[in-house]
Amino acid sequence: MSETTPITNIAPWDQEFLPPAPKWEGGSRHLLRPATDEWASGFEQDAELNFSPDYADTRAWFDRLDAASDLIRIESFGTSPEGRDIYAVIASKDGAQLDPAKPTILIQAGIHPGEIDGKDAGMMLLRDIAFYGKSHLLDGANLILVPILSVDGHERASAYSRPNQRGPRIQGWRNTGTNQNLNRDYLKLDQPEMRAVRGLILKYKPDIYVDVHVTDGMDYQYDITFGFTGEDNTFTRSPAIAGWLNSTFKPRLYQALENEGHIPGGLVFGIDDDDPRAGLNDGGLGERFSNGWGDAAHIPTILIENHSLKPHDQRVLGTYVFIEETLKVMAENIGDVRAAITADRALRPQNLPTNFVSVDTPTEIIPFKGIKYEMYESAASGRKEIRWLGEPDPELWQMPWFGSTPTLHLQRPKAYWVPAYRADIIDRLVASGVEMTRVDEPTSVDVTLLRLKGPKMSQRANEGHVEVKIDGVEEEQTRWTFAPGSVRISTDQPLGDIVMLALEPQSRESYFAWGMFLEVLSRVEYIEPYAIAPLADKMMAADPALKAEFEAKLAAEPEFAANAHARLGWFYERTPFYDQRHLLYPVAREN
């Protein structure tokens, strides 16, 4: 067969179709151990450095490391829906009880299992700590690695999991065995994996939490991108933490990565897939994501998004450098970090901005290291498409940056009351670590109840829920009696912001918005036209103001005026026969 003979016996999807990657020979290659080394990881044993071991082989390797080193131990902290053990690997010189004077660094990999760079980097670094001269990293810090959080998704592995990502050859599936995206579950805590990792956080109280991902989207020169809520003076619920991350952590990590031949950058989210230069935004500030949740919970939280079009080995080695430098910078600055955490956990803002959306006009123009591209006519799409060329653009792009702005401001109540019959909601809050007081006898309290206005259910499911939006709420002051088992949740606690975001029905992240209170949308009892029509006539005769209000509505709304049932329903809602708990949200505010 000649060199020009086309390959016909390989399916198109088994041939290269991703854009070329710029050549890279970073200094961090010195971190690799030879494949013949008895402690070479599965990644290092592969000739192409484009492999990540499966669950069983990963666990067997860590079990062997645990048995061989007093510095390493494995701790199980949960079980997946398909029955797999979820475990952490803990590196410490303190034994079973970690020294509270040292910072604890929690590195989480595989929340999206195809994005598994953190596991392979963590295996290498833990091996080097145990046997190859880096045990000193534990003199001033402790490391907890969750190598695979979504263990079921990790084992739904194939060569066809992430078509936009360059390696590893075999990749896990983005969602769990129950088809849930764990990086949408930080606040609502539906899934056992997320409840398990939340329990791990509550147990060890990490001083920094690093969530390792791989991007989707546009091409660019950066290989290791990371960020946090409050980066570069953007909005944050934890200003002291964000201040330290901006002033100390970020410069140190950038320098360490650059020293090893990597190109670090901020989190990158293009606003237009068809026009790379149209601009960037922050990707949203929701508490369903790790960085948004960490900001509201006042835990320094870093979201790593390694660039999907860079080779697997480049991403893994950059992640190794990141974790190692994090251990160093945390050990040197733990006093400042904990002072920042303490300051932010003492905040009790009376006005809590939320439901952020991207602004319409650029907030600023930022420099950006782009990749050359061209447009070509695609026979498949019938239009021009982007072809990335794999060459760094020598021209520094000047990119519009679109920040976020809140569309809702929540006023902080003194406390919330959750009725006993919503034990499922109470359980979610307990799993979150929220402090509360449970009443053991009927308790009457002066509270504000919320009547929901204009509820609209989504036409599609999202993460196993049918979401609900409302136009607003009407406040009703009343004295309400709560049954035994009900709870009072003060907002005067470190997780007070989390409580508000979870329980205020207008919050986009709330349990209500996720569709967990659908029962309040159902109306009970009705009235027939033959009964309400004469009653409505009597109501208008007895109340001129009511009649005037009705006639004004007829004049203003022709569709209403033409709908006999709507007209009669309007009167029915104003009678004592109407279901008084229809659209009445059962979680009460105590002001």
URHUUR-V954459 format. One record per backbone hydrogen bond with DSSP energy under -0.5 kcal/mol. NH is the residue of the N-H (numbers start at 1). CO is the residue of the C=O. If there is no record, write none. Layout:
nh=NH co=CO
nh=NH co=CO
This chain:
nh=5 co=2
nh=8 co=6
nh=14 co=11
nh=15 co=12
nh=28 co=260
nh=29 co=26
nh=30 co=27
nh=31 co=28
nh=32 co=29
nh=37 co=34
nh=40 co=37
nh=45 co=41
nh=46 co=42
nh=46 co=43
nh=49 co=46
nh=58 co=54
nh=59 co=55
nh=60 co=56
nh=61 co=57
nh=62 co=58
nh=63 co=59
nh=64 co=60
nh=65 co=61
nh=66 co=62
nh=67 co=63
nh=68 co=64
nh=69 co=65
nh=72 co=69
nh=73 co=90
nh=75 co=88
nh=77 co=86
nh=78 co=86
nh=80 co=84
nh=83 co=80
nh=86 co=78
nh=87 co=85
nh=88 co=75
nh=89 co=145
nh=90 co=73
nh=90 co=88
nh=91 co=89
nh=91 co=143
nh=92 co=71
nh=92 co=90
nh=97 co=94
nh=98 co=96
nh=102 co=99
nh=103 co=140
nh=105 co=103
nh=105 co=142
nh=106 co=104
nh=106 co=208
nh=107 co=105
nh=107 co=144
nh=108 co=106
nh=108 co=210
nh=109 co=107
nh=109 co=146
nh=110 co=115
nh=113 co=111
nh=113 co=173
nh=115 co=112
nh=116 co=114
nh=119 co=116
nh=120 co=116
nh=121 co=117
nh=122 co=118
nh=123 co=119
nh=124 co=120
nh=125 co=121
nh=126 co=122
nh=127 co=123
nh=128 co=124
nh=129 co=125
nh=130 co=126
nh=131 co=127
nh=132 co=127
nh=132 co=128
nh=134 co=128
nh=137 co=134
nh=138 co=135
nh=139 co=136
nh=142 co=103
nh=143 co=91
nh=144 co=105
nh=145 co=89
nh=145 co=143
nh=146 co=107
nh=146 co=144
nh=147 co=145
nh=149 co=109
nh=150 co=110
nh=151 co=149
nh=154 co=150
nh=155 co=151
nh=156 co=152
nh=156 co=153
nh=157 co=155
nh=158 co=171
nh=161 co=158
nh=165 co=162
nh=166 co=308
nh=167 co=165
nh=169 co=50
nh=171 co=158
nh=171 co=169
nh=172 co=113
nh=173 co=153
nh=176 co=180
nh=179 co=176
nh=182 co=180
nh=184 co=181
nh=185 co=182
nh=186 co=288
nh=189 co=185
nh=195 co=191
nh=196 co=192
nh=197 co=193
nh=198 co=194
nh=199 co=195
nh=200 co=196
nh=201 co=197
nh=202 co=198
nh=203 co=199
nh=204 co=200
nh=205 co=201
nh=207 co=104
nh=208 co=104
nh=209 co=300
nh=210 co=106
nh=211 co=209
nh=211 co=302
nh=212 co=108
nh=212 co=210
nh=213 co=211
nh=213 co=304
nh=215 co=306
nh=221 co=369
nh=223 co=263
nh=224 co=263
nh=225 co=223
nh=225 co=305
nh=226 co=265
nh=227 co=303
nh=231 co=228
nh=233 co=230
nh=234 co=231
nh=242 co=238
nh=243 co=239
nh=244 co=240
nh=245 co=241
nh=246 co=242
nh=247 co=243
nh=248 co=244
nh=249 co=244
nh=250 co=245
nh=252 co=248
nh=253 co=249
nh=254 co=250
nh=255 co=251
nh=256 co=252
nh=257 co=253
nh=258 co=254
nh=259 co=255
nh=260 co=256
nh=260 co=257
nh=261 co=258
nh=262 co=257
nh=264 co=262
nh=265 co=224
nh=269 co=267
nh=269 co=281
nh=271 co=279
nh=275 co=272
nh=278 co=275
nh=279 co=276
nh=280 co=400
nh=281 co=269
nh=282 co=402
nh=289 co=286
nh=293 co=289
nh=294 co=290
nh=295 co=291
nh=296 co=292
nh=297 co=293
nh=298 co=294
nh=299 co=294
nh=302 co=209
nh=303 co=227
nh=304 co=211
nh=304 co=302
nh=305 co=225
nh=306 co=213
nh=307 co=223
nh=310 co=307
nh=315 co=311
nh=316 co=312
nh=317 co=313
nh=318 co=314
nh=319 co=315
nh=320 co=316
nh=321 co=317
nh=322 co=318
nh=323 co=319
nh=324 co=320
nh=325 co=321
nh=326 co=322
nh=327 co=323
nh=328 co=324
nh=329 co=325
nh=330 co=326
nh=331 co=327
nh=332 co=328
nh=333 co=329
nh=334 co=330
nh=337 co=333
nh=338 co=334
nh=339 co=335
nh=340 co=336
nh=341 co=337
nh=342 co=338
nh=343 co=339
nh=344 co=340
nh=345 co=341
nh=346 co=342
nh=346 co=343
nh=347 co=344
nh=352 co=350
nh=352 co=410
nh=353 co=351
nh=354 co=408
nh=357 co=405
nh=359 co=403
nh=363 co=401
nh=364 co=401
nh=366 co=399
nh=368 co=397
nh=370 co=368
nh=372 co=391
nh=374 co=387
nh=376 co=385
nh=378 co=376
nh=378 co=383
nh=379 co=377
nh=382 co=378
nh=383 co=378
nh=385 co=376
nh=387 co=374
nh=389 co=372
nh=393 co=370
nh=394 co=392
nh=396 co=394
nh=397 co=368
nh=397 co=395
nh=399 co=366
nh=399 co=397
nh=401 co=364
nh=402 co=280
nh=402 co=400
nh=403 co=401
nh=405 co=357
nh=407 co=354
nh=407 co=355
nh=408 co=354
nh=410 co=352
nh=412 co=350
nh=413 co=411
nh=414 co=590
nh=415 co=590
nh=416 co=489
nh=417 co=588
nh=418 co=487
nh=419 co=417
nh=422 co=419
nh=423 co=421
nh=425 co=422
nh=426 co=422
nh=427 co=423
nh=428 co=424
nh=429 co=425
nh=430 co=426
nh=431 co=427
nh=432 co=428
nh=433 co=429
nh=433 co=430
nh=434 co=429
nh=437 co=488
nh=439 co=486
nh=443 co=482
nh=445 co=480
nh=447 co=445
nh=447 co=478
nh=448 co=589
nh=449 co=447
nh=449 co=476
nh=450 co=585
nh=451 co=449
nh=451 co=474
nh=452 co=450
nh=452 co=583
nh=453 co=472
nh=456 co=469
nh=458 co=467
nh=462 co=465
nh=465 co=462
nh=467 co=465
nh=468 co=513
nh=469 co=456
nh=471 co=453
nh=472 co=453
nh=474 co=451
nh=476 co=449
nh=478 co=447
nh=480 co=445
nh=480 co=478
nh=482 co=443
nh=482 co=480
nh=485 co=439
nh=486 co=483
nh=487 co=418
nh=488 co=437
nh=489 co=416
nh=490 co=488
nh=491 co=414
nh=493 co=491
nh=496 co=493
nh=499 co=495
nh=500 co=496
nh=501 co=497
nh=502 co=498
nh=503 co=499
nh=504 co=500
nh=505 co=503
nh=507 co=504
nh=510 co=507
nh=511 co=502
nh=514 co=510
nh=515 co=512
nh=516 co=511
nh=518 co=515
nh=520 co=517
nh=521 co=518
nh=522 co=519
nh=531 co=528
nh=532 co=528
nh=533 co=529
nh=535 co=531
nh=536 co=532
nh=537 co=533
nh=538 co=534
nh=539 co=535
nh=540 co=536
nh=541 co=537
nh=542 co=538
nh=543 co=539
nh=547 co=543
nh=548 co=544
nh=549 co=545
nh=550 co=546
nh=551 co=547
nh=552 co=548
nh=553 co=549
nh=554 co=550
nh=555 co=551
nh=556 co=552
nh=557 co=553
nh=561 co=557
nh=562 co=558
nh=563 co=560
nh=564 co=562
nh=567 co=563
nh=568 co=564
nh=569 co=565
nh=570 co=566
nh=571 co=567
nh=572 co=568
nh=573 co=569
nh=574 co=571
nh=575 co=572
nh=578 co=575
nh=580 co=578
nh=582 co=579
nh=583 co=520
nh=584 co=581
nh=585 co=450
nh=585 co=583
nh=588 co=417
nh=588 co=586
nh=589 co=448
nh=590 co=415
nh=591 co=589
